[in-house]
């Protein structure tokens, strides 16, 4: 059974897995870093200019002319223009690069989720998945842009500041920079707690999303049972937990920020004390000391900027981590390397010694089942709930894979053919009708996206849906609502059947296809299904036995597998399980 991985990722692994997405936009990245270098050098020029002015004023007053002042001002103004242009690129194109990376990652995450099996979705909250592919990746935009940029700028400022300050006084420079390794050590240590709290926050917001979605989708049940207070109580419990997690995160962030500010203060104290002593002993000029203070201020401002970025960094790393947890979730059902397209000739389906148990609870549903469905045969499956009817039909399109044994379509093992060709050959009407949020037209067209309007209308007519669709306010362009809430159960069922008519596959799986229809609609569907199933292999699952009495063969499934088989009349004559089901006699 596939589940979201709970692997612990190191920072190095997260960055290495993220790098291919960043590498795709390396031209934009290099230009962004080039612009970052320009803005950094422009910032670093001011202390140098001020140092030159101060030293000139103190040691060569005659050289300090109005012309020199205006030349220095013009130079700085030019640098600011360059800085502004470079900064514009960083803010615009740099962020767009981040958006592109976020989009690529979200596409990959969605594509991977689409390939996961039914068992994965049966055991995973949709709200959690929504959080992982939406809000978790929002921070990747800022991370992708600012992470290389901020560390690149910090590196440039540290190197340039060290080189310039070392020229003025190497001993003082070494004293100031000796604080940096210690600051780095405590930053890494405190960051671990911060990252852990950030991930816990993301997990809990996913739980809240799942709870809200569950409550809103079941709002009629909530109202029917007057359970508003109960739902509010459940929500409040999760909300309070979220608050506590956020509090822990902010405590971690405060500890991180506080430690950095303490080191900031230490660097200023060292500058004042050591710089003052060096000045008293004539080991540094007043102008150089001014430059020192300005460069140290610039360096500290950079460190604070990195601290401020730490929140974005941890959010981005958490987003990448939760993205990788999706991408590393194993795909249970996928094509073999040498899989070939399915070639349907007659549509014969053979179940050969098939056993199946659900991967999560290991419930043995089918045991050593052998069954041959002839090409074009209309086979019906009946029996008590839990007998394996729906499970058996789900194994044909590989929604689940058999635990042992094999299923063949026209002699081809379904595991040896491509999933696309296999599912293209099968039309399914499920017991639980699902309509997508959109129009009636769009929902029917789902069966064949490139279909013409005439084909869609014809499919609706065959499903007995055209008349009620035209009676809707906007006909085929009527909005069906979330999960089709604006339509009745019978209307939704007929639209879902119309999708299969439009697809026109050689094999049909009808799981309670007419269960939600009234008698009149059922008559429509039965005639249409009879037309559609002619010459096609059809498996029909039904509780209403009247809908399958004309089937070519009826299989009665029970706890011990196939209990009876034959046509309607033969099974009634046997007087066994089918006879009791038909006559409503309680099974012992």
N, C-alpha and C positions, 0 to 999 in steps of 0.2 A: 504494500500500500504506500503510495507516494504521500509524503507530508512535507510541509515547509521545513527546510533544513534548520537545525539549531546549532550549526557549526560556529565556533568562535574564530573570528578573523583578526589577524594582527593588522596594525596600521600599514605595514609594508605590503601585505597581501592585498588590502583594500585599494591602495594606490596603484599597485601593479595591475590589478584587474580593471581599474578605472582608466588606466593610461591609454588603451586602444581607442576608447571613445574620444579622448583628448587629442590623440595623435591624428585623427581624421581631420581635425581643424587646426593643424599645426601652423599653417601659414598665418591664420588669424591670430594664433597664440604668439608667434614670433613677432608680429607687428605690434601686438598688445604689449609684449615685454620690451620692445624697442621704445615704444611711447612711454612706458613706465620708467625706463632708464632716462629718457629725456626729462620727464617731470622731476625725477629724483635729482639729476645733476643741476637742474635749474634751482631747486630748493637749496642744494648744497652751496650754490654760488654766493648767496647772501652773507653768510658768516665770513667768507673770504673777502668780500667787498668791504664789510664793516671792519675787519681786521686791518685791511690796507689803509682805509681812511683813518682809523685810530692811530696806527703807527706813524703815518705821514704827518698827522696833526701834532703828535708828540715829539717826533724826532726830526722831521723835515717840514716845519710849518710853511716855509716859503714855497714848497712844491704843491701845497694844498690850495689850488686856484679854483675859481668858479668854473673854468673850462673843464678841469679834471672832474669836478663834482657832476657836471652835466654829462660828461662822457660816461662816467660810472652809472649814472641814472639811466642814460640811454641804453647802455649794455644790459642793465637789469630789466628795463622795459621790454627789450627784444627777447630776453630769456623768458619773461612772463607770457609774451605772445606765443612763443614756441610751446611753453608749458600748457597754455590754454588749448591750443590745437591738439596737442598730444593727449591731453586729458579728455577732450571731446571724443576722440577715437576710443579711448579706454572705456568710457562710460557707455558709448553706443555699441560699437562693434564687439567690444569685449563681452558685454552682457548678451548680445545676440549669439555669440559663440556658445555661451553657457546655455542659452535657450535651445540651440540646436543639439547640444549634447544631451540635455534633459529629454528632448523629444525623441532622440534615437534610443535612449535607455528605456523610455516608457513604451515605445513601439516594441522593443525586444522583450520587455517584461510581459506585455499583453500577448504577444505571439507565443511566448513560452507557456503562459497560463492557458491559452486556447488549446494547447497540445496535451495538457494534463488530463488524466482519466476521470471518470465519474466518481471514483472512490475518493479522489483528492477533494473534489468540491463537496462531497457528502460529509467530509470531516473538517472543512475549513469555513470560517465565517467570511461572508462576502464583504462585510464592512472592513475587516482587516485587509483584505485584498485591495479594496478601493483605496484605503489609506496608503498602501505600499506603492501603488502606481500613480497616485495623484500627489497628495501633500508631501509624502516622503521624498519625492523627486523635485519638488519646488526648490528646495534648498540647494540642489545640485547646480542650479543655474548660477547662484552666487558663489558656490564653492569652486566650480570649474573656472570661473573668471578670476576670482580674488585669490584663490589658494596659490597658484604659481606667481601671480602678480605681487601679492603682499610679501611673500618670502623673497622674491627677486629684489624688490625695492629695499627690503630690510638688509639683504646681503650687500647690495650696492652701497647703501648708506654706511654700513658697518665698515666695509673695506675702505671707502673714500675717506670717511672720518678718521680711521686708524692711520692711513697714509699721511693725511694732512696734519693731524695732531702729533704724529710721531716726529714729523719734521720740526715742530715747535719744541716738543719735549717728549722724548721716548720714555723716560721713567714715569712721568705723570700719565702718559697714555696707557702704559702697562698696568698702572694702579687702577685706572678707571675701568679698563676692559677686563680686569680680573674678576669683576662682579658677574660678567655675562655667563660663564660656565655654571656658576652656582645658581643663577637665576634660571638657566635652562633646565637644570636638574629638578628643581622644585616645580617648574612649570609642567614637565612631563609627568611627574608623580601626581600632581593635583589634577591633571587633565584626565587621568584614567577614571577617577570618580565622576568627573563631569560627563564624560562620554557614556558611562554606565547609566547615569541618571537621564541623559538625553534619550537613550534607547528605550528605557523603561517608559518614558513619557510617550514615545511614538507607539509602543505596544498598547498602552492604555487608551490612547485616543482612537486606535483601531477598534478596541473593545467597545468604546462609547459609540462609534459609528455603527458597529454591528448591532448594538442594542437598540439604537434609535431606528435603524432600518427595520429591524424585526418588529418593533412596536408600531411603527407607522404602517407597515404593510399589513399588519393584523389589526388595524384600528377598528374594524367592524366587530371582531371578536372581543376586543377590549371593551368596547361600548356595550356589547350584548351581555357581558358578565359584570358590568360596572367595575371594571378593574383599573380605572384611571389612577386611583391612589396607589394601587399595587405597582403599576408601571412606573409611577413617579418615584416610589420608594426604591425600586430597582435602579432607576436612572440616577437618583441622588447618591446612592451607594457608590456607583461607578464614578460619578462626578467628584465626590469627596476623595476617592482614591486618586483620581487624576490631580486634584489640588495638592494632595500630599506629595505626590511624585514631583510636581512642579516646584514645590517648596524645597525639596531635597536638591533638585537641579539648581535652583537659585542659590542655595547655601554653598553648593560646590563651586558655582561660578563666582560667588563672593569671596570664597577662600582663595581661588585662583587670582582674582583681581587684587585682593589685599596683599598677597605675597609679592606681586609685581610692583605695586605701589611702594611697598617697603624697600624693595631693591632700587626703585627710582630715587627714593629719598637718600638711600645709602650712597648712590652715585653722585648726587648733588653734594652731600656732606664731604665726600672724598675730594670732589672738585674744589670746594671752598677751602678746606683745610690744606690739602696738598698744593693746590694752585696758589693759595695765599702764601704759604711757606716758600714755594719756588719763586714767587714774585719778590718777597722780602730778600731772598738770597741772590736776586738778579739772575736766576736761571731761566726766566721766561719774561717776555715783554708784556706790557699792559695790553697791547693790541692782540697779542697771541692769547692772552688769558680771556679777553672778550670773545675771541673766536672759539676758544675752548668751551666757554659756557654756552655759546650758541650751538656749537656742534653737539655737545652733551645734551642740550635741550632737544635738538633735532633727533638725536639717537634715542632719547627717552620717549619722545613723541612717537617714534617708530615702534618702539617696544609696546607702548600703550595701544597703538593701532593694531599690533599683532594680538594683544590681549583682547581688544574689542572684537577682533576677527575670530577669536577662539570660539565664540558662540556659533558663528556661521560655520567655522571649520568642523566643529563637533556635530552640528546638525547635518552638514553635508556628508561627513563620514558615516553618520548613522543612516542617512538616506541611501548611501552606496551599499552599506552593509545589508540593509533590509532588501535592497534590490538584488544583491547577490544571493540572498537566501531564497528568493524566488527562482533566480536563474539556476541555482544548484539543486533545486528540487527535481528528483529524477522523474523522467517520463516513463510511465509504465507501459504504455501502448504506443508503438511507433513503427514505422516501416523498417523492414530488414534492409541491409545494404544492397542485396540483390533482388529486392521486391520488384515484381512486374505488374503491369496493369491487369485488372481482372477482365477476362473475356467471357461475357455471358452469352451462352448459346441457347440453352433451353430453360435455365434457371433451376436445375436440380440442386437440392440442398441435402447434405448428408451429415448427420451427427453420429460420430463414431466413438463409442465408449467415452462419452463426455461426462466429466465430473467437474463440479464447480462449487467453490465455497467463497463467501465474501471475505476480502482480505482484512477487513477491520475486526469483525467479530467471529470469523472462521465458521460461520453458519453454513453447514453442508446443505445446499439446495438441490443439486442434481448429482445422482450417483450412477455412473456407468450407463448413461442413456444412449440408446441406439435408435436412430430414426432416419428414414429416407423420405424426403418430400419430392414427389415426381415433378418434372418440368411442367409448368402451367397448372399445377394442382392447387386447389383452394383448400388449405388445411386449417381447421379450427382447433384451438386449444381451450379446454374448459377444465374446471376443477376448483377445489377450495382455495381460498386465499393462502399464500405461502407455499403453494405447491410447485412454484417455479415457472409459471407461464410467462410472466414478464421477463424473468431472468433469461429464459431460453431464447426469447426473441432479441434480447439485448446482446447476446453472444454473437449473433450473426453479423451485425455491423461493427463488432469489436468495441462496444462501449465498455465491456469487460472482456478479458481473455479467459479461456477455459483453464481450469486448474490442471486438468490432464485430458487426454483424448484429442480429437480434432474435429473441425467443421469444414466441409468442402462445398464449394459452389461450382457445379459443372466440373468436378474433379480437381479443382484448385483449392488448396488449403488457404483459408482466409488470412492466415498469418504470413503467407508467402506473397500476397498481392499488396499493392499500395492502398493505403487507407482512403485516399481520394477516389480512386476508381471503385473501391468496394462500396463506399457510402454514396457515390453517384448512382450506383446501380440499385440502391434500396430507397424506397419511399416509406416514411414513417409517420403515422398519426398516433401521438402518444395519449396515454390516459389523462394526464394532466396537461390541459391545453395552455400553451404559452404564446401570447401575442406580444410583439415588440411595440414600444411606444412609437406611434406613427399613424399613418393612414391605413384604411382597408386595402387600398391598392398596393401600398408598399409591403404589407404583410403577406398578401397573396403572391406578389412578385418575388418574395424570398425563395420560392421554390424554383425560380428560373429568372435571375436578375435581368437578363437581356430579352425577356419576353415582350411581345407587343401587347398593346391594350386589348386587341381582339382576342389574343390567347388567354389573357387574364380573365376577361369577361366570360369566355367559353368555359374556363376552369370553374369559375364561380357558378355558372349554370349547372354544370355537371354535379357540383356539390350541393345543389339546391339552395345556393346563397344569393344568387343574383337579384331575386325579387326583394328580399329584405334590405340588401345593400342599396338598391336604388331608392328605397323608401327613407333612407337616412338623410339628414339635412343636407349633406354635401355629397351624397352618393358614394362613389369609390374614393373620393377625397376626404371622407369623414375621418376625424381623429378618433382612434379607438381608446385612448387613455392609457395610463400606466397598467401594463399587463392586461389590457383590453377591458378595463373596468366599466367602460361605457356601453358594453355589449352584454347581452344575456349569455348564459352558459351554452345554450344551443347555437347561438349566432357565432360565438367564438369557435365552437367545434367545427362548424361548417366552413369557416374561413380557413382553419387549419387543414381541413380535408381538401379544400380547394388548392392549397399549396402543393399537396401531393399529386393532385390531378394535373397541375401545371408541370410538375417535374417529370411525370410520365415515365417512371422507372420500370425495369423488367421484374423487380421483386418488391412486394408490398408487405409491410408489417403494420397491422392494424391493432393497436392496443386499446380496447374499449372504444373503438372509433365512433360508435353511435350512442354511447352511454348517456350523454347529456342532451339528447334530442327528443323532441316530442314525437308522437306517432306519425304526424304528417311529414315532418322532416325526415324521420327515420325511413319512411317509404321512399322519399326522394333519394336518400343516400344508398339504400339497398339496391335500387335500380342502377344508380350510377356506379356503385362498387362492382356490381355484377358485370356492367359494361367494361369497366376498367380492368378487372381481374381476369377477363377472358384472355387466355393465352399467356398470362403472367402467373408466376408463382406467388401465392398469397398466404401469409400466416395471419390468422385472425384470432385475437384473444377476446373473449366475451364472457360476461356474467349473465347478460340477457340472452338466453339460449335461442329465443325466437330469431335472433339476427344471424344465426349460423346453422339453422336447420337444413339449409340447402347446400351446405359445404360438401365438397367431394369426400372429405374424410374428417372425422372428429377424433381428436386425441383427448382422453381424460387423464390429466396428470394428478398424482397424489403424492403422499409422502414417500412412497416406494417407487416412484417413477411413473411409467406408463401403466395405468390400470386397465384401460379399455381403449379400443379403437374400432372405427367403423363409421358408416353413415348414420344419419339421424334415426332412420327406421330400425336399422340393425341394433343400435344401442338401446333403443326403447324395448325391443324384443328381448334383449338380454336381461332386463329387469334389475340391473346392478346400479352402480354409482350414477351414471348418466340418467337413468330412469328416475332415480330419486331426486336428482337435481331438477329435472324437467317438471316433476310433479310437486316440487317444493317439500319433499319429505326430508326431515332432519337426518343428517348423516350421523351414524354412530361411530 
